[in-house]
Amino acid sequence: MYIDFHDTLFLNEKIINTDVIKLICQAKNEEKKVYLISNNKKNNLTKILYKFGLTHLFDDIIHIQEIDKKTKYMKESSILIDDSLLERKEAINKKHYASSVDSMLALIRD
């Protein structure tokens, strides 16, 4: 599972999305790998993760350039959790799965 940072995990430049934390914990409970993927332009990703105690939550943190596609770094048939419809469409076009946080939460409730 690949989680986008900006506006998916970290909202409004000030709070952590606890729904995403729930998804991460559910994946970990199922022994799935969870990756944080970001083109964080402010270079404050590590500082924010440390501030909220999230530095060890991910199997890896993937920093990408703004021009890079997230799908370039995703393993085959992975899922991308992202607020961006454009990013999700790109993942689906590359034979990955993609979802918004709300859709994923609905799936794990069922």
Legacy VTK file of the C-alpha trace (Angstrom):
# vtk DataFile Version 3.0
C-alpha trace
ASCII
DATASET POLYDATA
POINTS 110 float
0.000 0.000 0.000
1.319 3.422 -0.972
0.084 6.448 0.950
0.381 9.983 -0.377
1.614 12.532 2.153
0.215 15.959 1.263
-3.566 16.292 1.661
-3.937 12.557 2.262
-1.936 11.826 5.420
-1.144 15.441 6.323
-4.138 17.761 6.067
-4.187 21.542 5.757
-0.479 21.735 6.616
-1.272 21.107 10.286
-2.985 17.836 11.227
-2.606 14.110 10.620
-5.542 12.322 9.035
-6.428 9.708 11.659
-8.504 7.801 9.095
-5.296 7.159 7.155
-3.593 5.973 10.354
-6.451 3.516 10.762
-5.877 2.210 7.221
-2.156 1.856 7.876
-2.756 -0.091 11.083
-5.268 -2.345 9.322
-2.691 -3.093 6.615
-0.007 -3.773 9.229
-2.387 -6.115 11.073
-2.691 -8.033 7.802
1.124 -8.065 7.489
1.104 -5.854 4.395
3.850 -3.397 3.610
3.019 0.294 3.771
5.001 2.969 1.964
4.760 6.732 2.213
5.275 8.409 -1.146
5.680 12.131 -1.531
6.938 14.935 -3.692
6.905 17.189 -0.621
8.085 20.550 -1.912
8.645 22.108 1.500
11.198 19.475 2.538
9.521 19.181 5.933
8.343 15.593 5.631
10.778 14.051 8.117
10.194 16.853 10.619
6.410 16.392 10.459
6.597 12.602 10.767
8.881 12.971 13.771
6.624 15.595 15.383
3.635 13.245 15.224
5.580 10.089 16.134
5.104 8.466 12.739
8.700 7.923 11.618
8.633 4.140 12.131
5.129 3.519 10.827
6.190 2.972 7.216
8.271 0.225 5.641
9.882 2.896 3.491
9.490 6.579 2.714
9.832 7.372 -0.961
10.757 10.937 -1.867
10.048 11.701 -5.512
10.606 14.709 -7.729
7.604 16.847 -8.610
7.798 15.740 -12.251
7.912 12.012 -11.381
4.872 9.783 -11.471
4.173 7.867 -8.274
3.427 4.771 -10.330
7.099 4.659 -11.374
7.959 3.661 -7.788
5.059 1.304 -7.090
5.378 -2.459 -7.048
3.125 -4.485 -9.328
-0.597 -4.578 -8.428
-0.178 -2.210 -5.499
-2.765 0.192 -4.151
-2.334 3.949 -3.994
-4.253 5.970 -1.408
-4.274 9.542 -2.672
-6.552 12.577 -2.591
-5.681 13.410 -6.216
-8.062 12.011 -8.806
-5.363 12.504 -11.448
-2.854 10.423 -9.443
-5.448 7.700 -8.866
-6.318 7.567 -12.579
-2.619 7.277 -13.435
-2.288 4.333 -11.032
-5.301 2.570 -12.518
-3.981 3.127 -16.054
-0.707 1.440 -14.980
-2.598 -1.653 -13.708
-2.481 -0.683 -10.051
-5.363 -0.116 -7.695
-6.224 3.313 -6.394
-8.608 4.749 -3.865
-9.458 7.769 -1.815
-9.339 7.474 1.972
-13.137 7.499 2.261
-13.530 4.628 -0.198
-10.911 2.530 1.594
-12.583 3.109 4.952
-15.891 1.909 3.509
-14.169 -1.285 2.329
-12.651 -2.183 5.671
-15.927 -1.524 7.496
-17.716 -4.163 5.390
LINES 1 111
110 0 1 2 3 4 5 6 7 8 9 10 11 12 13 14 15 16 17 18 19 20 21 22 23 24 25 26 27 28 29 30 31 32 33 34 35 36 37 38 39 40 41 42 43 44 45 46 47 48 49 50 51 52 53 54 55 56 57 58 59 60 61 62 63 64 65 66 67 68 69 70 71 72 73 74 75 76 77 78 79 80 81 82 83 84 85 86 87 88 89 90 91 92 93 94 95 96 97 98 99 100 101 102 103 104 105 106 107 108 109
